[in-house]
Amino acid sequence: MLILFTLVSHPGDFLIQISHIIIQQLYSLLKVLEGSPIGLKLNIHLNNFFLDCFKYHIELWSTFLDLIEPIVRQVFLAIGAFGCLGFTYQIALLADLISIVGLHAHCFYVYTKVLNNVEVKGLTVLWQVVRGNRYNILRNRIEAHNYMNRQLYLATIFFSAILFLFPTTLVYYVVFATLKVLTCATLIILEGFRRKLLNLPVEVYLKYMRRGFYDFVSVRSKAVV
């Protein structure tokens, strides 16, 4: 934080600008997904539904940033004062700021992950029904079962519908999972660097630099019999 105060005259405005830049990058990413990313043919209606939901979520986050902008300018001075507690404390604050700024991207990852898991589970269950099998809970195994025609007909319809929608959900899940992995990797690197600094023997290095590595006051003599 002290470094940020040194390089930037108004750190609160700088943080708000970074947040708006990230929002614009997310808008650009959604614009890429609006068409046919890397040649993939996505479901138009489901793709438009995702785009509308995510854009609305981004607009809410942008409105929230506009509301807290005056508060950030005032509170950021108090937050920066905690940077005097040490460089490791500043790194911890930086990691927290990264988590807050990328909160909406984390929400997108959670949405797509839940929907992707639901579709995978649905495809797994319906695939067993289409094949004429079912899971026996008592024997803990998959057995053959005679389904009625209308049951097989409905299972085939739902299986086909989910199967055609699954690639669109998978693309969104992979994109936002990649953003989540990059964010987590950055936080892990900062946390590892902070722990290394905490375990750094600074006192020993300072004594060595001033040629006082050996503390003769604490040396005790022991008689050898």
N, C-alpha and C positions, 0 to 999 in steps of 0.2 A: 504493500500500500504506500509506503514511503517513496518507493521508486515511482509509482504512478503519480503521486503528488508532485514529484520532482519533474517528471516529463510532461505532465498535463496540468494546465492552470485550473481547469474545472473538471475534476474527476467524475462528478455526478453526470455532467453533460456527456462526457466521454462514454460512460457506461450505457447511458440511454442510446447514444448513437450506435454503439456496438450491438445492442439489442435490436434496433431497427434494421441494421444491416443483416443480421441473422434472419429477421422476418422476411426481408426482401429476397434473401437466398432461398428460403423455404418456398416463397411464391414462385421463384424461378424453377425450383425443383418440381413443384406441382404442375407448372406449365409444361415441363418436359413429359411428365406422366400423363398429361391430358391427351397427347396424341398416341403414337405407337412407339414407345421407348425401345430402342435397339431392335426394332422390327417386330416386336411382339404385338399380337392382335388381342387387345383387351376388350372385355365386355363393355359396351358403350354406356348402358344404363347404370351398372354398378360402378364404373369408373367415374361417371358424373356425380353419383351419390357420394363417393369418397371425396371427390374434389370439393363439393359443396360443404360437406361436414368439416373437412380440414381447413378450408378457407374461412369458414365461420369461426372455427376455433382460433385461427391466427388473428382474425379481426378482433375477437374478444381479448386476446393477449395484447394486441397493439393498443386497444382502448384502455386496458388496465395499466399499461406503461405510461400512457398519456395522463392518467389520473394520478399515478404515484410520482410523476416526474418532479413536481415541486418538493415532495417529501424526500426524494432521493438526493436532491441538491443539498438539503439541510442535514439529513442523517449521515450522508457519506463522510462529512467532516468528523463526526463522532466515530464512525467505523474506522476511518483512517488513523485515528489516535491510537487504536489498539495495535496498530503496526509497530508501535514503539516497544512492544513486548518481545520482539525478536523476529528474525528472518523466517523461522519456521512457522511462526504465527501468521505472517503475511502469506506464506504459501498455502496454509490452511484456509485463509480467507479467500484467496484466489480460486481454490478448488470449490468452495461454496458458491462463489459468484458464477463459475462455469455451470454448476448444477442448476442455479436459479435461472440463468439466461437460457439454458437448453431445456427448461421444464416442458414447454409445449411439444418439443420433439420427443421427449420421453413419453408424453401422453399419447402421441401418435403411435409410438412403438407398442404401448400397452393395448391400444384399440386393435391394431392389426394382429397382434399376437393372439389375443383372445378369439378374434374372428377366425384366424387361421387354424387354431386348435379345434374350434367347434367344427369347422369344415372337414378337417382331417378325421376327427372322431366320427362325423356323420358318414363320410365316405367309407371308413372302415366297417362300420356297422351295416350300412346298406349293401356293401359288397358281399358280405356274408349272406344277407337275405337274398340278393339276386342269385347267388350260387346255390341257394336252397339249404343253407346251414344256419345254425344258431348256437349261441354260447350257453352251455349247461352250467349253471352256477353250482349245483350240488356236486357234480363230478369234475368241475373245473376243466372243461375241455369243450371243443367245438364238435357238434354232432349234426347229422343230417336231419332235416325237418321238412315236413310236407306243408307248405304254405298254400293258402287259398289263392285263386287266380287274381282276385282284386288286391290282395296284399302284395303279390309279386308285381302287379301292374303299377301300384302306387310307389313301391320301392324302386322300380326301374325309372319312373318319372323323376322322383326326388334325387336319385343317384345321378341321372343325366344332368339335371339342373345344377346340382352342386359341383359336378365335375367340370362343367363349362364355366362356372363362376370362380372356380379355385385358382386358375392362373392369374386372374386379376388381383385377387387377395394375396397370392404368393408374391407378386411383384412389389406390392406396397409393403408387405411384411419384410422382404429382403432389403428394400431401400431404407426403411426406418430402423431395422435391426442393424444395418451397417452404420448408420448415424449413432445409434446407441453404443455400438462396440467402439467407435472412434472416441466418443465422449468418455466411456469407461476407461479406455486405454490412457487417455490424457490424465484422468483423475488418478489412475494407478501409478503413472509415472511421477506425478506430483507428490503422491503419498510416499512412494519409495524414496524420492529425493529428500523429502522432509524427514523421514526416518533415518536416512543416512546422515543427515546433518545433526540430528539429535544424538546419534551414536558416535559422532566425530569427537575424538579426544582433544578438544580445543585447549584445555588447560595444559596438557602435556606439550602441545605444539608451542604454546606461548612460553613455557619454561625452557623449551629447547632453543627457541629463538633468542632468549635473553641469557642463555648459557647457565640456566639455573635448573637443569633437569634433575640433579640430585639434591634432594632436600636433606641436608645433614642434620637438621634439628630432629627429624623423625627417625634417624638411624639409631638403633639400639645395639649395644654390644652384648654378646652372649658368651659366657665362659664355656670352654670346651674341656671336659674332663678326660 
